[in-house]
Amino acid sequence: MAAMKLRAEVLGLPAYRFEAHDAAVKLDQNEAPEDLPDALRRTALERLERQAWNRYPDLHPRGLATRFGARHDWPADGVAVAGGSNVLIQAATIVAGIGRSVATVRPTFSVYALQARLLGATLVEVPLGPGFALPTDELVEVLQVGEGVAFVAAPMAPTGNAVAPADLERLAAAGGNRWLLVVDEAYGEFANVDHDTLARAYPQVVRLRTLSKAFGLAGARLGYALAHPEVAVELRKALLPFSVSALQAAVAEAVLEAPDVVAERVGRTVAERERLIRALAARRDVEVFPSVANFVLMRVQDAAATHRGLLERGVLVRRQDHLPGLAGCLRVSIGAPAENDAFLEAFDAVATATAHREELERA
Ligand SMILES: Cc1ncc(COP(=O)(O)O)c(C=O)c1O
């Protein structure tokens, strides 16, 4: 067949980069390491059973919006709920980016740039500063002109560092009412900070939250935006009608009623993150970067060989060495204690095997 004449923006776009591997210890997608406790799973299943599956769900899930709003003391009409925060990145690009600009940093979560390209926005990517710092001065310069949407992951991804609220405030002030500033708090629970004060002071700020990380519901697909009600109305227009299923909503509602489960998981993950950072910092030939998220970025001598060696030993981490400024980098999600031990053990075994091979080559 002759090549279809589809939109050049789509034809020229690489697909989202993800390679699935089977591994006993899966530390590649920053998921929660364990599923919901049995009792909570049963509660969620009972809710699913009570749903009328033949009926459409709410046009926009009002019940969930009210609950998410209550979680943040935010008005329910300022909440937009979608099947993952990815979808809200797309919605923000639709309402503020198409035919205008999308500004972000590089490297960062790839969906910002992918959606900008797909939807035909002008993409401006500013390289991160030293130590993966937010390039605030350069971003301020970008936001002083034109109009569009700026995306900042806070904590940053895939680097894991925190973003100072004062820097985000400078961006919000520079962009005024011409730029929507999306602060993506996908990993916010693990950092124990959010950007609530900023969002209350600047109606152009939209906070994104996901249930895929701290809530342990990556499989259910849910995220939400906290925005000024006048902005939230426009975001909801960009979402497809009835796109959050009654099944998704029922599971999320059950978990929202068990905040202790989420808080305990976050506490365990943060303690394990600190243990893992200490353990890696004590090893030779590895540079581990500070993280306030549920993953750690590290630089090794040969990312491809380390990734392969870990996988051969049943441990899956994520390569990041294709990204600018991240040569040699791997990202490891914080797992359950036994998984983190398995990772460290496999990491040491790979290092020993590499040293042994190098010795033989020298001999
Ligand atoms: C920074 C960031 N934002 C958003 C997402 C997507 O989250 P969701 O599963 O809600 O689409 C991720 C997923 O890894 C992420 O790292």
The ligand as a Tripos MOL2 file, in Angstrom:
@<TRIPOS>MOLECULE
LIG
   16    16     1     0     0
SMALL
NO_CHARGES

@<TRIPOS>ATOM
      1 C1          5.8820   12.9330   36.0780 C.3       1 LIG1
      2 C2          4.7780   12.0220   35.6880 C.ar      1 LIG1
      3 N1          3.5850   12.5350   35.3870 N.ar      1 LIG1
      4 C3          2.5540   11.7680   35.0320 C.ar      1 LIG1
      5 C4          2.6940   10.3970   34.9430 C.ar      1 LIG1
      6 C5          1.5310    9.5800   34.4350 C.3       1 LIG1
      7 O1          0.7100    9.1710   35.4150 O.3       1 LIG1
      8 P1         -0.6660    8.4210   35.0820 P.3       1 LIG1
      9 O2         -0.4110    6.9910   35.3760 O.co2     1 LIG1
     10 O3         -1.6350    9.0590   36.0380 O.co2     1 LIG1
     11 O4         -1.0450    8.6850   33.6720 O.co2     1 LIG1
     12 C6          3.9050    9.8000   35.2470 C.ar      1 LIG1
     13 C7          4.0590    8.3450   35.1340 C.2       1 LIG1
     14 O5          5.0440    7.7460   35.3130 O.2       1 LIG1
     15 C8          4.9790   10.6440   35.6180 C.ar      1 LIG1
     16 O6          6.1840   10.1220   35.8900 O.3       1 LIG1
@<TRIPOS>BOND
     1     1     2 1
     2     2     3 ar
     3     2    15 ar
     4     3     4 ar
     5     4     5 ar
     6     5     6 1
     7     5    12 ar
     8     6     7 1
     9     7     8 1
    10     8     9 2
    11     8    10 1
    12     8    11 1
    13    12    13 1
    14    12    15 ar
    15    13    14 2
    16    15    16 1
@<TRIPOS>SUBSTRUCTURE
     1 LIG1         1 GROUP 0 **** ****
